[in-house]
Amino acid sequence: MKKGITLNILNGQMMYEHFKKHHLFVDNALYVPFNEAMCSGEASADIFSEEFNKLRCQAHGISKEKYIKITLEPLQYLFEGRGSEIVLWFDEDMFCQINLLTLLAYLDQIGYRNQVKINLVDRQYDIIDSFLWDVEGYKEIYNQVMLYKNFPENINLPVLRKGVKLYLEYLKENNEIIEYIRQNENVDTDILIKKLIKKFPEYGLGDTQYLELINNVSK
């Protein structure tokens, strides 16, 4: 990692655009978005490998070229080892926490042994908690959660522990979201999506994920 530069990884393009719009970028620091939704679809053990990228393309229904442009190109600073300090900016909800888990596992995978700084943010991207954290061991936690769909007892980060529990609940065929959709099948889709976003904020899902769930229930 190159000295003297802080690499900030933001959860998604919307947070990146917010930082840009409100001039929150700090001098001598790099800012990149992690444009993923790791709670949807499958993934492989070797994060950002050809197999991983292929599975993520399938999860999103997009081409390899589009995935490279949307997700991988913004992360080039990470892949190049830029930054002597890494700061991860993520919300507390399930969507963000599974993305966070993936990045912690990737840093463990490449042998990164410095502590990372984690900034937990609210919906307005204001910091609600900030702390340093070790990434060692998170590759195995990632494997247990993302590949085997198990709940590892050794998740010491409380917010991630909650996020993983919600993720495993989300994967169930008859989870609480699916049940709510079934109970409201006669509600207009746009209205139902708004209701779902309001009722289940802890999942952090957006229009795209809820529309997919609604369509699956309707089949």
N, C-alpha and C positions, 0 to 999 in steps of 0.2 A: 504494500500500500504506500502511495506517495505521501510524503510528510507535509504537514502544514495545511492540508485541505480537508474540509469536512464534507462528506457526501451525505446528503439528506435524501432519503427515499420516502416519497409520499404515497399514501394509498389512493392511487387513481388520478386520472386526468383532471377531474373536477377540483380536487385539492390543489393540484399543480396550478391550474388556471386561477384559483382563488389567491394563492400566494403571489402569482405574477401580477394580477390585477391590483392587489392591495400593497404591492411593493414590499413584500415580506422576505424577499431574497436578501441574504446577508453577504457582504463582500468576502472574498476568499472562501466561498462555499459553493458546492454544486448541488443542484436540485433536480431530481428525476422522479417521474411517476411510475408506480408499479401498476400497470394496466392489466389486471387479472381478476378473475372471479373463481378462485380455487375451490370454493364450496360447490361448484357445479362441474359435473363430469369427472372423468378419471385422470390419474396422473401416474407417472412411473417413479422408480426409486432414484434414478440419476437425474436430478433436477436440471432443467434447461438442456438436456441431451436431445438428440434427434427423436428418440422414442417419446420423450416427455413432450416435446413441441408438437409432434404428430397427434398425440392424445389430446392436447389442449386445443389444437385446431378442430378436432372432431367435437370436443365439448362445446365449442363456440360456433361450430358450423361455418368456419371461415377457411380461406386458403392459407398455405404456408407463408406466402408472400405478405399477406395481410397481417398474420400473427407476428411476423418479424418486424413489420413496420410499427404496429400498435404496441406490442409488448417488449420485444427484445431490443430494438434499436434504442429506446429511451434508457435501457439498463446498461449501455455500453461502458459507462464510467465504472459501474460495478464490476463488469467482466474484465475490464482493463486494470483493475486494482487501484483505481484513483481514490484518494482520500485516506488520511491517517486516522480519521474518526468517522464512524458511520452512525447516523441518527435515523431511526425508523419512526415515522409519524403514522399512527393508526388509531382508529376509533375502537371502542370497546365491544362493538357488536360482532356477531358470528362471522359475517362476511369479511370484515377487516382482520379478525383474529386468525382465520384460516390462511389468509394472505400473509400475515405476519409469521405464522408458523413456517410457511414455505420459505420465506427469506431467512429466518433463523436457521433452518435446516440446510439451506444452500451455503450459508456462511460456514457452518460446521463441516459441510461436505468438502469445501475447498481449503479447510484447515485454518480458517481465520480464528486467531486466539486472543485478540483484544476484546475487551468488553464493548458492546454496542450501547448506545443511548436509545432508550425507548421513550417517546413522547406520546402519551395517550391523550387523544383530543375528543372534544364533543362535536356535535353536529355543525357547529359554526367554526370548527377547526381551531378552537382555543384549547390550550394545554390544560388538562385537568390533573395530570400526574406525569412525573418525569423521573427516570431512574436508569442506572447502568445495569447491564445484564450480560451474563456469559452465554455463548451460543453452543458450547460443547455439550453433546448429548441430544441435541434437537433433531439430528438426522434420524436417529432411531425413533424418537417420538413421532416425527413426520411419517416414517414408514408404518408404524403401528396405526396411526390415525388414517392416513390417506390411502395406504395400500390394503391394510387388513381390517380397517374399520373397527379397531379396538380402542378402548379408553385406557391410556397409560396412567398408572397411578403416580408416576414420578414427574408429573407436570407441576413444577413449583411456582409457576407464574399464575396467580389467581385469575386474572382476566382471560388468559389463554385457556385455563382449565374450564372456565365457564363457556368460552367460545367453542371448545371441542365437544363439550356435553351437548350444546345446542346443535352442532353440526351432525353428531351421531343421531340425535332426535330427528333432525331434518331429513336424514337419509331413509328413515322408516317409511314403509309403504303407506301407513295410515297415521301420519304425524298430525299434530294439532292444526297445522296450516291446511293440510288436505281436508281434514274434517270440517274446518270452517268454510272452505270453498264449497264442499258438498252441501252444507247447510244453507248456502247462499247461491245456489246454482241459477236461480231465476233473476239474480241481480245483474244489471248491465255490467259488462266487463270492465269498462273504465272506472265505474263507481266502485266495483268490487276491488280493483287494484288499489285504489285510494284507501279503502277500508282496511285492506290487508297491511299496507304500509303503516297505517296508524295503529292497528291492533298489535302488530308483531315487530316493534322497533328493534328489539334485542337481536333479531336475525339480520338486520341491515340489508335486506333484499330490496331490489328495485323493480321497476316496471317490467324489465325483460324477464327476470326470474319468475315473477308472479304470473306473467302472461303464459309462460311455458307450463307452469303448474296448473293453471286454469285449463289450458288446452289439453293437458294430459288427463285431467279429471273428466273432461267432456268427451273423450274418445269412447 
